[in-house]
Amino acid sequence: MLFSLVDVQIRQWRKNRAPSNCSGFVAYREHLCCYGVDVNRNYDFEFNQLNSRFNNPCSDEFQGPFPFSEPESRAVRDYLLGEEMRDNVDLLISLHTHGEMIILPYNHRKRTYSDDYHDLRYLAKKAADKIREDGGTDYQIGTAADMIGAFESVATGGASDWIKNNTSIKFVYVFELPPSLVTSFAFQMKPHWLIPTFNELWRGLKVLFDEMIRWRFP
């Protein structure tokens, strides 16, 4: 999450500050100029701009003109594929709001899973169980395409999907933090939710960290 440089009243700027692209459109207006690319959708995995959410520069989810067009996504790619990190990372966690879900790869198409999906789901369930026992939030587990595909189209060019498909990192998770998916305007988490949400989340993350230690050092 990046913060807006335009409106100080809005605590959200989803995209980077890529130069203005004047092929945007809103309703009946065309050739609008809008800044930025959603870096989280700028990865070379099933990159597909057929949906207007992804090919419209004025959308918060604009994927960019082509995969890895942005320096931020290229930096993540090069870092994870570099000698220092290659084969040395077992777990990657990306924190988002909102929805109370633990999302597993892959999310470009419904009912599409990694070969070790059940391994990922097994550990995710252990983390979700601990969070529910200690904090009460009931995280759902699965791919976003399966869990929320009925409400919005699937997501292509995703960072977590690319990482799972193109690196040796086995356990790749996206945590969609509280509140629930039906809550309005929840992308901007209210300040008084921050500490309680993290305190609850930490219990689940610690389960994953402990499992990674056992995984790496049996």
C-alpha beads as a LAMMPS data file, in Angstrom:
LAMMPS data file: protein, C-alpha beads

218 atoms
217 bonds

1 atom types
1 bond types

-500.0 500.0 xlo xhi
-500.0 500.0 ylo yhi
-500.0 500.0 zlo zhi

Masses

1 110.0

Atoms # bond

1 1 1 0.000 0.000 0.000
2 1 1 1.332 3.404 -0.996
3 1 1 -0.133 6.657 0.230
4 1 1 -1.670 9.240 -2.055
5 1 1 0.447 12.229 -2.977
6 1 1 -2.657 14.035 -4.204
7 1 1 -5.394 13.840 -1.577
8 1 1 -4.239 13.790 2.042
9 1 1 -7.723 12.718 3.119
10 1 1 -7.363 9.352 1.360
11 1 1 -4.922 6.959 3.023
12 1 1 -4.570 4.836 -0.060
13 1 1 -2.648 4.881 -3.285
14 1 1 -2.551 1.364 -4.678
15 1 1 -0.295 2.031 -7.644
16 1 1 3.223 3.314 -8.119
17 1 1 3.944 6.710 -9.668
18 1 1 4.616 5.582 -13.220
19 1 1 4.343 8.416 -15.767
20 1 1 0.898 9.384 -16.949
21 1 1 -0.739 7.120 -19.521
22 1 1 -3.403 8.857 -21.607
23 1 1 -5.331 5.823 -22.829
24 1 1 -7.558 5.721 -19.751
25 1 1 -11.329 5.700 -19.752
26 1 1 -14.150 6.234 -17.260
27 1 1 -17.817 5.762 -18.191
28 1 1 -18.279 7.688 -21.450
29 1 1 -14.998 9.606 -21.257
30 1 1 -11.939 8.382 -23.129
31 1 1 -8.271 9.320 -23.549
32 1 1 -7.937 10.251 -19.895
33 1 1 -4.436 10.638 -18.458
34 1 1 -3.776 8.721 -15.229
35 1 1 -0.642 7.923 -13.264
36 1 1 0.601 4.632 -11.951
37 1 1 0.662 0.861 -12.294
38 1 1 -0.561 -1.731 -9.799
39 1 1 2.813 -3.369 -9.222
40 1 1 1.142 -6.392 -7.625
41 1 1 -0.389 -7.203 -11.042
42 1 1 2.749 -6.480 -13.089
43 1 1 4.334 -9.953 -12.975
44 1 1 4.892 -12.335 -15.856
45 1 1 2.374 -14.990 -14.885
46 1 1 -0.754 -15.348 -17.024
47 1 1 -0.552 -11.614 -17.707
48 1 1 -3.858 -10.767 -19.368
49 1 1 -5.318 -7.342 -20.013
50 1 1 -8.644 -8.448 -21.474
51 1 1 -10.478 -7.228 -18.374
52 1 1 -11.004 -3.464 -18.170
53 1 1 -9.839 -3.488 -14.543
54 1 1 -6.387 -4.426 -15.786
55 1 1 -6.030 -2.580 -19.108
56 1 1 -7.377 0.802 -18.021
57 1 1 -4.669 3.205 -16.776
58 1 1 -7.301 4.965 -14.665
59 1 1 -8.110 1.754 -12.754
60 1 1 -6.460 1.066 -9.402
61 1 1 -5.606 -2.382 -10.788
62 1 1 -3.972 -1.305 -14.050
63 1 1 -1.373 -3.993 -14.807
64 1 1 0.909 -1.845 -16.890
65 1 1 1.718 -2.142 -20.592
66 1 1 3.599 -5.442 -20.255
67 1 1 4.966 -7.777 -17.534
68 1 1 7.788 -6.321 -15.461
69 1 1 7.367 -2.918 -17.044
70 1 1 7.907 -1.363 -13.606
71 1 1 11.207 -0.999 -11.711
72 1 1 9.582 -2.180 -8.472
73 1 1 8.444 -5.543 -9.862
74 1 1 11.786 -6.028 -11.627
75 1 1 13.599 -5.348 -8.357
76 1 1 11.589 -8.023 -6.532
77 1 1 12.145 -10.478 -9.394
78 1 1 15.884 -9.894 -9.514
79 1 1 16.235 -10.084 -5.734
80 1 1 14.368 -13.365 -5.379
81 1 1 16.183 -14.948 -8.323
82 1 1 19.585 -13.658 -7.235
83 1 1 22.295 -15.845 -5.774
84 1 1 21.777 -14.607 -2.214
85 1 1 18.108 -15.577 -2.027
86 1 1 17.821 -18.422 -4.505
87 1 1 17.074 -21.723 -2.708
88 1 1 17.368 -20.004 0.689
89 1 1 13.753 -18.951 1.238
90 1 1 11.015 -21.374 2.266
91 1 1 8.182 -19.003 3.205
92 1 1 6.825 -15.791 1.698
93 1 1 3.930 -13.891 3.249
94 1 1 2.203 -10.873 1.730
95 1 1 -0.157 -8.867 3.946
96 1 1 -3.190 -7.132 2.443
97 1 1 -6.575 -5.802 3.458
98 1 1 -9.270 -6.943 3.474
99 1 1 -11.360 -10.132 3.606
100 1 1 -10.168 -12.438 6.427
101 1 1 -8.658 -14.976 4.035
102 1 1 -5.424 -16.901 3.628
103 1 1 -4.935 -17.038 -0.123
104 1 1 -2.950 -19.785 -1.825
105 1 1 -1.695 -19.923 -5.435
106 1 1 -2.971 -19.836 -8.152
107 1 1 -5.435 -17.026 -8.714
108 1 1 -5.579 -16.435 -12.468
109 1 1 -8.237 -19.105 -12.978
110 1 1 -10.738 -20.953 -10.798
111 1 1 -9.908 -24.485 -9.654
112 1 1 -6.245 -24.130 -10.604
113 1 1 -3.761 -25.228 -7.948
114 1 1 -0.068 -25.830 -7.397
115 1 1 1.103 -29.435 -7.209
116 1 1 1.733 -29.055 -3.473
117 1 1 -1.512 -27.211 -2.762
118 1 1 -2.442 -29.585 0.048
119 1 1 0.897 -28.961 1.814
120 1 1 0.252 -25.225 1.711
121 1 1 -3.337 -25.637 2.838
122 1 1 -2.309 -27.901 5.731
123 1 1 0.007 -25.273 7.252
124 1 1 -2.421 -22.458 6.486
125 1 1 -5.119 -24.298 8.420
126 1 1 -2.823 -24.647 11.428
127 1 1 -2.212 -20.898 11.361
128 1 1 -5.907 -20.110 10.867
129 1 1 -6.898 -22.422 13.720
130 1 1 -4.490 -20.656 16.078
131 1 1 -5.786 -17.221 15.091
132 1 1 -9.389 -18.316 15.592
133 1 1 -8.634 -19.932 18.971
134 1 1 -6.758 -16.929 20.355
135 1 1 -8.403 -13.990 18.606
136 1 1 -11.714 -15.126 17.188
137 1 1 -11.250 -14.167 13.537
138 1 1 -12.155 -17.040 11.227
139 1 1 -9.824 -16.893 8.224
140 1 1 -11.038 -18.770 5.160
141 1 1 -8.437 -20.709 3.156
142 1 1 -8.135 -21.276 -0.579
143 1 1 -7.403 -19.462 -3.799
144 1 1 -8.927 -16.039 -4.294
145 1 1 -10.261 -17.191 -7.642
146 1 1 -12.294 -19.893 -5.902
147 1 1 -13.327 -17.902 -2.832
148 1 1 -14.289 -14.551 -4.335
149 1 1 -14.396 -15.236 -8.055
150 1 1 -18.186 -15.020 -7.923
151 1 1 -17.937 -11.365 -6.903
152 1 1 -15.165 -10.154 -9.185
153 1 1 -13.047 -11.565 -11.959
154 1 1 -9.890 -13.517 -11.297
155 1 1 -6.545 -11.738 -10.957
156 1 1 -3.810 -12.153 -13.546
157 1 1 -0.175 -11.122 -13.394
158 1 1 -0.119 -11.588 -9.621
159 1 1 3.095 -11.336 -7.617
160 1 1 2.406 -14.319 -5.356
161 1 1 1.473 -16.543 -8.298
162 1 1 4.644 -15.606 -10.180
163 1 1 6.771 -16.215 -7.086
164 1 1 5.248 -19.641 -6.530
165 1 1 5.655 -20.615 -10.177
166 1 1 9.134 -19.209 -10.812
167 1 1 11.136 -19.538 -7.611
168 1 1 11.981 -22.330 -5.204
169 1 1 9.844 -20.804 -2.431
170 1 1 7.394 -23.521 -1.460
171 1 1 5.084 -21.812 1.015
172 1 1 3.588 -18.664 -0.534
173 1 1 0.654 -17.013 1.230
174 1 1 -1.361 -13.822 0.935
175 1 1 -3.109 -12.850 4.167
176 1 1 -6.167 -10.673 3.613
177 1 1 -6.552 -9.092 7.032
178 1 1 -9.788 -8.071 8.787
179 1 1 -12.424 -6.822 8.447
180 1 1 -14.581 -9.202 6.447
181 1 1 -15.065 -9.001 2.705
182 1 1 -18.539 -7.459 3.010
183 1 1 -17.309 -4.450 5.011
184 1 1 -17.332 -1.195 3.049
185 1 1 -14.218 0.984 2.610
186 1 1 -12.094 -1.537 4.498
187 1 1 -9.021 -1.228 2.279
188 1 1 -8.207 1.717 4.518
189 1 1 -7.984 -0.104 7.837
190 1 1 -9.138 2.084 10.686
191 1 1 -6.240 3.127 12.951
192 1 1 -7.770 1.611 16.073
193 1 1 -7.856 -1.806 14.362
194 1 1 -4.138 -1.895 13.619
195 1 1 -2.694 -3.170 16.893
196 1 1 -5.488 -5.685 17.694
197 1 1 -5.297 -7.032 14.146
198 1 1 -1.543 -7.544 14.305
199 1 1 -1.621 -9.059 17.792
200 1 1 -4.101 -11.627 16.528
201 1 1 -2.238 -12.176 13.269
202 1 1 1.076 -12.729 15.036
203 1 1 -0.226 -15.918 16.616
204 1 1 -0.819 -17.411 13.199
205 1 1 2.443 -16.146 11.746
206 1 1 4.372 -17.676 14.625
207 1 1 2.845 -21.055 13.779
208 1 1 4.184 -20.711 10.238
209 1 1 7.615 -19.559 11.419
210 1 1 7.908 -22.489 13.822
211 1 1 6.894 -24.885 11.064
212 1 1 9.550 -23.415 8.760
213 1 1 12.244 -24.032 11.366
214 1 1 11.152 -27.662 11.583
215 1 1 10.986 -27.845 7.796
216 1 1 14.500 -26.457 7.305
217 1 1 16.100 -28.179 10.302
218 1 1 14.261 -31.498 10.802

Bonds

1 1 1 2
2 1 2 3
3 1 3 4
4 1 4 5
5 1 5 6
6 1 6 7
7 1 7 8
8 1 8 9
9 1 9 10
10 1 10 11
11 1 11 12
12 1 12 13
13 1 13 14
14 1 14 15
15 1 15 16
16 1 16 17
17 1 17 18
18 1 18 19
19 1 19 20
20 1 20 21
21 1 21 22
22 1 22 23
23 1 23 24
24 1 24 25
25 1 25 26
26 1 26 27
27 1 27 28
28 1 28 29
29 1 29 30
30 1 30 31
31 1 31 32
32 1 32 33
33 1 33 34
34 1 34 35
35 1 35 36
36 1 36 37
37 1 37 38
38 1 38 39
39 1 39 40
40 1 40 41
41 1 41 42
42 1 42 43
43 1 43 44
44 1 44 45
45 1 45 46
46 1 46 47
47 1 47 48
48 1 48 49
49 1 49 50
50 1 50 51
51 1 51 52
52 1 52 53
53 1 53 54
54 1 54 55
55 1 55 56
56 1 56 57
57 1 57 58
58 1 58 59
59 1 59 60
60 1 60 61
61 1 61 62
62 1 62 63
63 1 63 64
64 1 64 65
65 1 65 66
66 1 66 67
67 1 67 68
68 1 68 69
69 1 69 70
70 1 70 71
71 1 71 72
72 1 72 73
73 1 73 74
74 1 74 75
75 1 75 76
76 1 76 77
77 1 77 78
78 1 78 79
79 1 79 80
80 1 80 81
81 1 81 82
82 1 82 83
83 1 83 84
84 1 84 85
85 1 85 86
86 1 86 87
87 1 87 88
88 1 88 89
89 1 89 90
90 1 90 91
91 1 91 92
92 1 92 93
93 1 93 94
94 1 94 95
95 1 95 96
96 1 96 97
97 1 97 98
98 1 98 99
99 1 99 100
100 1 100 101
101 1 101 102
102 1 102 103
103 1 103 104
104 1 104 105
105 1 105 106
106 1 106 107
107 1 107 108
108 1 108 109
109 1 109 110
110 1 110 111
111 1 111 112
112 1 112 113
113 1 113 114
114 1 114 115
115 1 115 116
116 1 116 117
117 1 117 118
118 1 118 119
119 1 119 120
120 1 120 121
121 1 121 122
122 1 122 123
123 1 123 124
124 1 124 125
125 1 125 126
126 1 126 127
127 1 127 128
128 1 128 129
129 1 129 130
130 1 130 131
131 1 131 132
132 1 132 133
133 1 133 134
134 1 134 135
135 1 135 136
136 1 136 137
137 1 137 138
138 1 138 139
139 1 139 140
140 1 140 141
141 1 141 142
142 1 142 143
143 1 143 144
144 1 144 145
145 1 145 146
146 1 146 147
147 1 147 148
148 1 148 149
149 1 149 150
150 1 150 151
151 1 151 152
152 1 152 153
153 1 153 154
154 1 154 155
155 1 155 156
156 1 156 157
157 1 157 158
158 1 158 159
159 1 159 160
160 1 160 161
161 1 161 162
162 1 162 163
163 1 163 164
164 1 164 165
165 1 165 166
166 1 166 167
167 1 167 168
168 1 168 169
169 1 169 170
170 1 170 171
171 1 171 172
172 1 172 173
173 1 173 174
174 1 174 175
175 1 175 176
176 1 176 177
177 1 177 178
178 1 178 179
179 1 179 180
180 1 180 181
181 1 181 182
182 1 182 183
183 1 183 184
184 1 184 185
185 1 185 186
186 1 186 187
187 1 187 188
188 1 188 189
189 1 189 190
190 1 190 191
191 1 191 192
192 1 192 193
193 1 193 194
194 1 194 195
195 1 195 196
196 1 196 197
197 1 197 198
198 1 198 199
199 1 199 200
200 1 200 201
201 1 201 202
202 1 202 203
203 1 203 204
204 1 204 205
205 1 205 206
206 1 206 207
207 1 207 208
208 1 208 209
209 1 209 210
210 1 210 211
211 1 211 212
212 1 212 213
213 1 213 214
214 1 214 215
215 1 215 216
216 1 216 217
217 1 217 218
